[in-house]
């Protein structure tokens, strides 16, 4: 009986997930770099800026879609 789990597929999934999360964190760091006058964490937690939260959610969703398309091929 052949292996039920194809370990090369699992390894590829873990590797591409790590690459995607790394690029996602890099993009968030770039976004933080280009907005030096705005402390994003303070705006979200202390001031509860809903507009900024929606904007960041849309940006992060867009970045995630781009990364997933790039990783998937």
N, C-alpha and C positions, 0 to 999 in steps of 0.2 A: 504494500500500500504506500502510495506516495505521501509525502508530507502534506498535511492539511494547511499548513501555513507556509507561504512562500516568503522566506526571510529576506530575499533581495527586495521584494516589494515593500516590506515593512521598513527596511533600512532606507530605501529611497523616500518613502513617505516621511520618515523622521528627519532625514537630511533636508528635504525641500521645505518642510515645516520650519526647521531651524533657520534656514536661509530666508524664508519669508518673514519670520518674526524679527530677524536681524535687520532686514531692509525696512520693515515697518518702524522699528525703533530709530533707525537712522533718519528716516523721513520725518518722524516726530521731532528729533533733535534739530534737524534743519529748519523745521517750522518754528521751533523755539528760538533758534538763532536769528531768524529774519523778523521776529517780533520782540526786540529787546525792551521796548517801552512798556510792554504788557506782560505782567506776571500771570501766566495762564492759570497756574494752580490757585493762586490767590483770588483771581477773578471768578473761578469756578466754585471754590469752596467757601470763601469768606463773603464775597459779594453776591454769590449765586446768580451770575450773569447767564441767563437762559439763552440769549441770542448767541453768545460765544460758545455755549455748550452745543447748540444746534449746528453752528458753523464748524466746530471741531469734529463733531460727529460726521458731518457730510464730507469733510476733508479726509478723515481717517477711513471712511467707507470707500471713498474714491481711490485712495492709495491701496487699500486692501484688494479692491477689484483689479487694479493694474498689476499688483504683485501676483495675484492668483493667476491672471491671464499670462503673465510672463513665465511663471513657474510651470504652468500646465502646458504651455506651448502653443 
